[in-house]
Structure formats: C-alpha cells, structure tokens
Amino acid sequence: MTLLQTQPPNQPRSTLDARPEHSADNPLSVHAMTVAYHRKPVLWDVDYDAPPGSLVAIVGPNGAGKSTFIKACLGLIPAAAGTVEFWGKPYKHARAKIGYVPQRETVDWDFPVSALDVVCMGLYRKIGWFKPIRKAHKAAAMESLDRMGLADYANRQIAQLSGGQQQRVFLARALVQNADLYFMDEPFAGVDAATEAAIIEVLRELRSQGKTVIVVHHDLQTVPTYFDHAMLLNMRIVAAGPVSEIFTDENLNKTYGGRLTLLAEASEAVARAQQGQPQSSNK
Amino acid sequence: MNLTLAQSLTQTHDEMPSLREVFDTVTLQSGFNTNAVIVAASLLGIAGGIIGAFALLRKRSLTADALSHATLPGITSAFLIASAMGLNARSLPILLLGATISGILGVLCIHLILAYTRLREDAAIGIVLSVFFGIGVVLLSVIQSTATSSAAGLNHFIYGQTAAMLTGDAILMGSIALIAIVIAILAMKEITIVCFNESFARVTGIPAGLIDGLILALIVLVTVSGLQAVGLILIVAMLIIPPAAARFWTDRVRMLIILSALIGALSGFVGASVSALLPRKPAGAVIVLCAGSIFIISMLAAPARGVIAQLIRHAKLKLRIAIDHTLESKYEYPEHHPRTTFSLRVLLRLKGFTQSLSPSSALSQSGLARGRRVRRNHMLWEQYLVSCADIAPSHVDWSVDQVEHILDDDLIARLESEIRASGLDLQEISP
C-alpha cells in the first residue's frame, strides 16, 4: 500500500540469528529498521551490530537520521519496520543496562532544579516508584559530579552553568546510571575544550570497563582519534565497522556527497503521496 | 436557603466594613456560612497552587485554560439532557459530570489536532477553547429562552459565585487539596523528571504518558470543582498565577510547589474575606486579583529574579563600566580629561580613585592601579581577538569595549595562556 512497508507482511521476517555477524553478545543489534517522521522516511532499512567494549561514532550530514537512529533504538520514536535487540533481548528487558545522554538543547535549562537534582535523576529507576531520594543516592550523584569536575557546582541552579558544564551534568547523570551500553546524542556539540577533554576521558574509561558507547558525532577530524568504530549514516548505512577500515575518502564522499539525491527525493515523494498532494511533474 | 442567607448577609453592610468586622471575618468568627466560604476558597487555593505548579513545570498551563472553557457545553448539555429525562436538572453532580466529560473532550480535541495536522499547540488551544465556549454560550441561550427561571443558576458557572459555597464544598476542596499534597509528596521525583526531560524519563522506564495523564486528571479535578466558586473564565488563574509568582522566589521544584500552595491559599483566604466584607464584589474575581497582586509584588521585589533586582544589577554594571572607562582613559592620557558627570566624579572620589572632585583631578594610587588593570585587560582581549580568534583589527573595538569590564581572573589567566601559546610575548602587552 505504501512505500513504508518495504516487505510484504506475509513474508517471514528474516531473523537476526540468520545473520552471520550477529551474536547475542552484541550490546546492540538492529535489523531492517525503517523510521519515518511525519510519514517521511528518514532512515531506510538499517542493519547494524555494535561490538562489545567499543566506542562507536555515528557520523553523517545534517538530517542524515543520526539522532533518529538513537531514538528509534531506545523506543522514543516508533520504527515503521525492523527489530532492535540488546544482548539478544528486547529493550524492555535490557533497560537497566542502558544509559542515555540526550541532546543538550532538548531540555529547558531554566527548570527549577540543581545540578545535583539532575544527576540524581539517573538513579530514579534504581530508587523505585514513590520512594524518596536518600543520602546514599545523593552521595553517589555527588561522586559522579565530582568525576566530571563539577563538585563545586552541585547546588547551582542549572541555568547558572555554562554550556559545557551543562553537558557534563548530563554526562554525570549517565554515569550514575551505571549502564553497560550508552547512547550519547551530540555530547561534544558546542562545548569548551576542557569539557571535550573530560568527556573523552570518561568515554575511554567506560571502554576500559568493557562498556560500549554509541555517540552521535559531528567533527569528522576527531573521529579517528576518539573512536574505534564508526557508522557512516545518510538515511541508510553507507559503511560501518572499525574506523581504520571504513573511514576512507570514498565512503566519506558517499556519505556527504551528492549521490543520495535519489533517496532523498524518494522520501519526499512518499511524504507527498501520503499527504495526498499531486506528484510534482517538473522534476 | 443558604443562598438567601448569603445574600441577606450582603444587604447588611454595603459600606466600608468596620475594623471589628474585618477582624471577625479573617479570624473566622463571622458566622458559619462565611467561614465555609473562606475555608473552601483557601483550600481551593492550595489545590490550585500545587496542581498549577505541575502544569507550569509541564508547560501545560494553557491546556487548563482550554479545559475550563470546554466545560461550558458539558454543563449546558447535562442540564438539557437531565431536564429531558425528568431528572433534577440543577443537581450539581450531574452538571459537574457534564463539565468533566466535555472538558476532557476538549483536551482530546487539542491532541487530535496536534496529531493529525501541522498546527502548533497555541493555535489548537485557541480553536478548541473558543469553539467549545461558543457551543456552550449558544446552548445557554437556548436554555434561557425555553426553560423557566430555574436555569438562571447556570450563569454562575461562567463568572462563579463563591458566596454560594457550603460546608460540602469546603470538604470537597479539602479532599482535592489533600490528594494534591499526597501526590506531590509521593510522586515528586517522577513528575519532576517527566517535566524536565521526558525522553530521558522514558528511557529510564518511567511511563511519561501515565504521569501526563495523572497531571491532566488533577487539572480536571481542580478545574471542575472550582467552576462554581471562581467560574470557568477565571479558574485557570488559580492554576497559573500562584506557581508563576512562586517561581520568582525559588529555584527548586519542592519549594516552588510549597510556595505556590501558600500563595494560592493566601489568595483564596484574602479574596473570600474581602468579598465577604464588600459583598457586591464577586469573590472569584477578587481572589484572582489577590493572586495577581502577589504576582506583581513577586515580579518586582523577588531578590534574584525580580525586576527591581535585575535593574539594580544592570545599573551597577553600567556604573562599573563608566568608572572603568574613566579610569582607563585617565590612566592612558593623564593630560586629557574625559567628560564626566558630577555624580560619577563624586563616586570616583568616594571610592578613592581620584584625588579631588574636579574634572581634571589626577588619579590616586588605587585609581592608577585599577586603570592600569583595565587597560591591560583591554589590550589582552584586543590581542586575543586579532591573533587567536581571527577577527580583523578594525572590527575589534566594539566588542572590546564591553568585554574588558566583565573579565574575571580565571578568564584573564586563560587569555594569557592562549596568547602565550600563539607565540606572542605578553611583555609587549603590558601597558
């Protein structure tokens, strides 16, 4: 009926297990994920397996669907098709092992909470419904803030922090989640050099503990120094794997170059058709 | 009967109340009915303050406005249906049930408009609010032209009639206030996390939809039960004004909720008391005006976020910049005397930066030191912009003039290290 259903519904879905590279050890396995915003497809048929204990950069131009990929993995926006598994289990059963750093601009920083309050939010799941935040929780949150160099700012209202400090508060909140797999949406966007260094130090520490961190990253130049793995994304996966192998000029050209106009135009056409607008004939 | 009693109360004093009457009213000694009204209004203030704080934090204050306006067609329909079925059409539970249903329907319409069109929330709220209210007004005129005088009471839902509140209303308001307090204590952290960062809350496993539903249910509860007292046009004020006023005084969610409840209670208490003493004044409006007064005082006088405090901070900064400019220019060109106002010269003298009040006064030791420092900051920043930030020298001046005054020691140290790192000699920059 629509382009969204890329596979006929009666055809048996090829399972993740049928893929040779797939293993239940992988913290994240995505299969045939297609996502649409306002009925306009932004991610087409994404297959991806994240290796354990690695730092993965998601790289691609604006509008390539980088944040969308993360949000769809976490179930924040519905995927039109596809499966997502964490260590071979659906999200619901893996939640306790997953941490998240949303984009800094997505929250109202004038909200009446302190830096410590925000970090404590990372513990709410552990604390449980209707139970108060205890001293031990606050101590854990303090420790995490201290690790990000923000111990002196714990009781500041969050609007009084600089952009870099706000980002570090988000990092501290993710750290207290004590997860095994982290998704970070542009943690390096608009931060000062000190914050960038602090974040990268934390990322390396997490990797040394065998954890996996998937980071939406904008700065191509730092990818080879900061990350082991990369996923080049532009509405579909252009290449994914170790940075040393896939970070080639050819792949980068494919990701950032003009070769995807057909895919982008197809998306537009789908959106137009769904809104009942006539096909533009002058193209 | 109670209504006539309340009205007979109004006849007794139409002039300014005596001190004795004022004292009796505010200490709850002026009769059972007045007491019930004052207590009920205060409790409504508490409930509205707490629930309004949730709505404010979730940025849903206007949804409450749409909801309250959307109750009118429900009230009138309930009246029509109940009369058609031969029930007592003025029964309050029936009318409030109708109000609840159409209020929720209004909120649903907003969500439908948002889900299926590209309209923004403000437009959706405006449409639902006015269309539902329009339907209600039309139905009201139908009722008034056909039914007997028994329909007259429906008008009260629009503007409210606080004086008609009875002991039962006080108990109802008390229960809602209690529910709001219990939920605020139990679910504070769940509500806070959903309001602050919904996506993170959902990833953590907190059902944001459920919390939103809870907040909406509370808004419906307080709106519908406050309809009769404050009226559907003004009830939203009980939800918006107390938390907005409280926000000026605090930076923490917990304190915001407590202050908002207190401001709501105070508004209800003072408003109901004033309207009991000056009975021709509609209590709902007086309550809202009390809340509005508290808001204005908060907006002006609150220590950190208040307007006066901000103006003082700006004035201080401006003054500091004026002082710095004068000192810098006197330091750099001792023979040249910058144009200064008398008050600025008095201030410079008082601070010990100059030796006399004359415009050509030389700088004191501390004035020279300060002038030298400002000059150095100025040069540092200029140098940084030119050498490190790739800004053309001709474009430097306008930004320099402001920045040099707000550089703190930490920033200066970093400027120095950046400039040193770029291979320039800091010695050359010393003025």
Interface residues (C-beta under 8 A of the other chain):
Chain A: H38 K71 L74 G75 L76 R95 I98 Y100 P102 T106 V107 D108 F111 P112 V113 S114 D117 V118 C120 M121 G122 Y124 R125 I127 W129 F130 P132 I133 Q157 R173 Q177
Chain B: L57 K59 R118 L186 A187 K189 E190 T192 I193 C195 F196 N197 S199 F200 A201 R202 V203 T204 G205 I206 R247 T250 D251 R252 V253 M255 L256
